[in-house]
């Protein structure tokens, strides 16, 4: 039997750690030996769910503190990082889990206040937390950042229509994850995205009344996602800049891919029409692709173009 993966001596921050997925992440990391800083934004009381989770960890013999505040505020982001380092002397893992949801406006009514609010929270919130954490993750020598994406970023018709806020905000994190992975690599920092399928308070509030919402509540529990996030946060994680989907025990990589395509230095409109099958690539009725290559970033795409176009 392989050795258990442990986090002894490691310090982890989990934003949105008081409920749902964040709670599951916090409890599992603590169970495996991490010191956990549980962040939440429970405005009605200073003793929000994040404090309850921290107390639950301590009662089980672990180490944890709760920190209240919204990652939409730069001063709060810096305070979360500062309290982690002041309390435990270091920072090794940042799990950017906190987020808000809205299903309006429809895409052709965007942008609107919800579009701006969600992009600010999901994209800017992730970035400001990573910015404050970066120097401490460099000191760790094996820092880990987990961003939180969503399959809705790949295209989604919500109960309110084709959404122009939440899905757009989540889509921005594909680029942010790849950029942070590239910038972090020289420092031993690995950055990967989790794309979770799970029942959460956000799911229950927004789509809990729908057939898919009821099915998710019955079948997709946070603990099945937590195991994947823990591996991505571990020192032994072998990848960076990747997008990992987790749902009810199923784990898979989501990739950007391209067929070889069609090339003609004298390309015309008619060429595009007549060679569309080659441009589009071989995809069977089940959606399986043949002959595609993964586009890992701009250099991958550029290398293929340069190969054909020439120096």
C-alpha positions in Angstrom: 0.0 0.0 0.0 1.3 3.5 -0.9 2.2 5.9 1.8 -0.5 8.4 2.9 -0.1 11.9 1.6 0.4 14.2 4.6 0.6 18.0 5.1 2.5 18.0 8.4 4.3 21.4 8.9 2.4 23.0 6.0 0.1 26.0 6.4 -2.9 26.4 4.2 -5.4 29.2 3.6 -8.9 28.2 2.4 -11.1 31.2 1.3 -14.8 30.5 1.6 -13.8 27.8 4.0 -16.7 27.9 6.4 -19.3 26.1 4.2 -19.7 23.6 1.4 -16.6 22.8 -0.6 -14.4 25.1 1.5 -15.4 23.4 4.7 -14.6 20.0 3.2 -11.2 21.2 2.0 -10.4 22.7 5.4 -11.3 19.6 7.4 -9.4 17.2 5.1 -6.2 19.3 5.0 -6.4 19.6 8.8 -7.0 15.8 9.2 -3.9 15.3 7.1 -1.7 17.5 9.3 -2.0 21.0 7.8 -2.4 24.1 9.9 -5.5 25.8 8.3 -6.6 29.4 8.1 -10.3 29.3 7.4 -11.6 32.4 5.8 -15.3 33.3 5.5 -17.5 36.4 4.8 -20.4 35.9 7.2 -21.5 39.5 7.7 -24.3 39.0 10.2 -21.9 38.0 13.0 -18.2 38.0 13.9 -18.6 34.3 14.8 -19.4 33.0 11.4 -19.2 29.5 9.9 -15.4 29.9 9.4 -15.0 30.2 13.2 -17.1 27.0 13.7 -14.9 25.1 11.2 -11.8 26.3 12.9 -13.2 25.2 16.3 -14.2 21.8 14.8 -10.6 21.3 13.7 -9.1 22.3 17.0 -11.6 20.0 18.9 -10.3 17.1 16.8 -6.7 17.9 17.8 -5.7 20.0 14.8 -4.6 23.6 14.4 -6.7 26.2 12.8 -7.9 29.8 13.0 -10.9 31.6 11.4 -10.5 34.9 9.6 -13.6 36.8 8.6 -13.8 39.2 5.6 -14.4 39.5 1.9 -11.7 38.8 -0.7 -13.3 41.6 -2.7 -11.4 44.0 -0.4 -7.7 44.3 -0.9 -7.1 45.1 2.8 -8.9 41.9 3.8 -6.9 39.8 1.4 -3.7 41.2 2.9 -5.0 40.7 6.4 -5.8 37.0 5.7 -2.3 36.4 4.5 -0.7 38.4 7.4 -2.7 36.5 10.0 -1.6 33.2 8.5 2.0 34.1 8.6 1.9 35.8 12.0 0.1 32.8 13.6 2.0 30.0 12.0 5.2 31.5 10.6 4.8 30.6 7.0 2.4 29.9 4.1 2.5 27.0 1.7 -0.9 26.5 0.2 -3.6 29.0 -1.0 -6.9 27.5 -2.0 -9.0 30.3 -3.7 -12.4 28.9 -3.1 -14.5 31.9 -2.1 -17.0 33.2 -4.7 -20.4 34.6 -5.2 -23.1 33.7 -7.8 -25.7 35.4 -10.0 -27.5 34.3 -13.2 -28.2 37.7 -14.7 -27.9 39.5 -17.0 -28.4 37.2 -20.0 -25.3 37.4 -22.3 -26.9 39.8 -24.8 -27.9 42.2 -22.0 -24.4 42.2 -20.5 -22.5 43.9 -19.2 -24.3 45.0 -16.1 -23.7 45.3 -12.4 -23.7 41.6 -11.8 -21.2 41.1 -14.6 -18.8 43.6 -13.0 -19.5 42.3 -9.5 -18.8 38.6 -10.4 -15.7 39.4 -12.4 -14.4 41.5 -9.6 -15.1 38.8 -7.0 -13.9 35.7 -8.9 -11.0 37.1 -11.0 -9.9 40.0 -9.0 -10.4 38.1 -5.7 -8.2 35.3 -6.9 -5.6 37.7 -8.1 -5.4 39.9 -5.0 -5.1 36.8 -2.8 -2.3 35.4 -4.9 -0.6 38.7 -5.0 -0.5 38.9 -1.2 0.5 35.3 -0.9 3.2 35.2 -3.5 6.3 36.3 -1.5 5.4 33.8 1.2 4.8 31.0 -1.3 8.2 31.8 -2.8 9.8 31.3 0.6 8.0 27.9 0.9 9.9 26.7 -2.1 7.0 24.4 -3.0 4.0 26.8 -2.9 0.7 25.7 -4.2 -2.3 27.7 -5.5 -5.6 26.2 -6.4 -8.0 28.4 -8.4 -11.6 27.5 -8.6 -13.2 27.4 -12.0 -16.4 25.8 -13.3 -17.7 23.8 -16.2 -20.2 26.6 -16.8 -17.3 28.6 -18.3 -17.4 26.1 -21.2 -20.9 27.2 -22.1 -24.0 27.1 -19.9 -27.7 27.8 -20.2 -28.9 28.6 -16.7 -32.6 28.6 -15.7 -32.5 32.4 -16.4 -31.0 31.9 -19.9 -27.5 32.0 -21.4 -25.7 33.7 -18.6 -23.5 36.8 -18.9 -22.0 37.0 -15.5 -21.0 33.9 -13.5 -19.9 31.8 -16.6 -18.0 34.8 -18.0 -16.3 35.4 -14.6 -15.3 31.8 -14.3 -13.9 31.7 -17.9 -11.4 34.4 -17.0 -9.7 32.1 -14.6 -8.4 29.8 -17.4 -6.1 32.6 -18.4 -5.3 33.6 -14.8 -4.4 30.0 -13.9 -2.0 29.6 -16.8 -0.3 33.0 -16.2 0.2 32.3 -12.5 1.6 28.8 -13.3 4.1 30.3 -15.7 5.2 33.0 -13.3 5.3 30.7 -10.3 7.3 27.9 -12.0 10.8 29.4 -11.4 10.0 29.6 -7.7 8.7 26.1 -7.3 5.1 27.3 -7.1 2.5 25.2 -8.9 -0.9 26.6 -9.8 -3.8 24.4 -10.9 -7.6 24.9 -11.3 -10.3 22.7 -9.8 -13.6 22.6 -11.7 -15.9 21.1 -9.1 -19.3 19.5 -9.5 -20.8 19.5 -6.0 -23.8 20.6 -4.0 -23.0 23.8 -2.3 -25.0 26.6 -0.7 -24.6 28.5 -4.0 -26.0 25.6 -6.0 -28.9 25.1 -3.6 -29.7 28.8 -3.6 -29.6 29.3 -7.4 -30.5 25.9 -9.0 -31.6 23.8 -6.1 -35.2 23.8 -7.3 -34.2 22.5 -10.8 -33.8 18.8 -11.8 -30.0 19.1 -12.1 -29.9 20.9 -8.7 -31.9 18.2 -7.0 -29.7 15.5 -8.6 -26.5 17.3 -7.5 -27.8 17.5 -4.0 -28.4 13.8 -3.9 -25.3 12.6 -5.8 -22.4 15.1 -5.7 -21.0 15.7 -2.2 -18.1 18.1 -1.4 -15.9 15.4 0.1 -15.4 13.8 -3.3 -14.0 17.0 -4.6 -11.9 17.6 -1.5 -9.7 14.6 -2.2 -8.7 16.0 -5.6 -8.0 19.5 -4.2 -5.8 17.9 -1.5 -3.7 16.1 -4.1 -3.3 19.3 -6.2 -2.2 21.1 -3.0 0.3 18.4 -2.1 4.1 18.7 -2.6 4.0 15.6 -4.8 1.5 17.1 -7.3 3.3 16.6 -10.7 1.6 19.3 -12.8 1.0 23.0 -13.1 -1.3 25.1 -15.2 -3.8 22.3 -15.6 -7.6 22.2 -15.3 -9.1 19.3 -13.3 -12.7 18.4 -13.2 -14.0 16.5 -10.2 -17.5 15.1 -9.7 -18.8 12.4 -7.4 -15.7 10.3 -7.6 -14.9 11.0 -11.3 -11.7 13.0 -11.9 -10.4 14.1 -15.3 -8.3 16.7 -17.0 -10.0 19.4 -19.2 -7.7 20.4 -22.1 -7.6 22.9 -24.9 -6.9 21.0 -28.1 -6.4 21.6 -31.8 -6.3 19.4 -35.0 -3.4 19.9 -37.3 -5.6 22.2 -39.4 -5.3 23.3 -43.0 -2.6 25.5 -44.4 -2.3 27.5 -47.7 -0.1 30.6 -48.0 -2.6 31.9 -50.5 -5.7 31.2 -48.4 -9.0 32.3 -49.8 -12.6 32.3 -48.6 -13.3 29.4 -50.8 -10.3 27.5 -49.4 -11.8 27.8 -45.9 -15.2 26.5 -47.2 -13.7 23.6 -49.2 -11.4 22.4 -46.4 -13.7 22.9 -43.4 -13.5 19.2 -42.4 -9.7 19.4 -42.1 -10.0 22.7 -40.2 -12.6 21.4 -37.9 -10.8 18.1 -37.2 -12.0 14.5 -36.9 -14.8 14.2 -34.3 -17.0 11.2 -34.3 -20.7 11.0 -33.4 -19.9 10.4 -29.7 -17.7 13.6 -29.6 -14.4 11.7 -29.5 -11.5 13.5 -31.3 -8.8 11.9 -33.3 -5.5 13.5 -34.3 -5.8 16.5 -32.0 -2.8 17.9 -30.0 -3.0 19.7 -26.7 -2.5 23.5 -26.8 -0.7 24.1 -23.5 -0.2 27.8 -24.1 0.7 30.4 -26.7 4.1 28.8 -27.4 2.5 25.5 -28.4 0.2 27.2 -30.9 3.0 29.5 -32.2 5.3 26.6 -32.8 2.7 24.9 -35.1 2.2 28.2 -37.0 5.9 28.9 -37.4 6.5 25.4 -38.6 4.1 26.0 -41.6 4.6 29.7 -42.2 8.3 29.6 -41.9 11.0 31.9 -40.4 
